[in-house]
């Protein structure tokens, strides 16, 4: 991979990772509800889980979408349904009985956050776009195995600092959210934003990747 291509990949990975999306919205909510320390497994699950998914996309899944034409819209529909379910769970989460105790729930585990990448439409879009446009040519589906892994590693290295910013931002809201009414309003807002984050991907149908 040339220095120019690597620089472009880093910039894309950073822009894609730091902008709002299902992962970041959920991290903001997790940081606000559970604090940064309890959100660390969630953060690591996102970064490493997405790196694994990106590698597998480059090593063969990207070609499978071209061979099985119904797979992409079916996957997109499944992602949308699951995200709507998550939004409902966030919106209906009951605030704790004591105003000062906002950390009585259970944040996502490492495994849950890693698995979530497979039903996150933005994560799929990022992986497909990156492997299509930045992986060196050659090998299976026009992508070398080494190139696919390099793309995934760049994403992992860039993604973790980016998602940390969102989780940390949530922790800064904890004191203001100590009132149950504010916490309920915040969770409903996060649920609505999670639903709204689906629109750009569903509208394009992933055709840009």
Buried (B, 14 or more C-beta within 10 A) or exposed (E): BEEEBBEBBBEBBBEBBBEBBBBBBBBBBBBBBBBBEBBBBBBBBBBBBBBBBBBBBBBBBBBEBEEEEEEBEEBBEEBBEBBBEBBEEBBEBEBBEEBEEBBEEEBBEBEBBBBBBBBBBBBBBBBBBBBBBBBBEEBEBBBBBBBBBBBBEBBBBBBBEBBBBBBBBBBEBBEEBBBBEBBBEBBBBBBBBBBEBBEEBBEEEBEEB
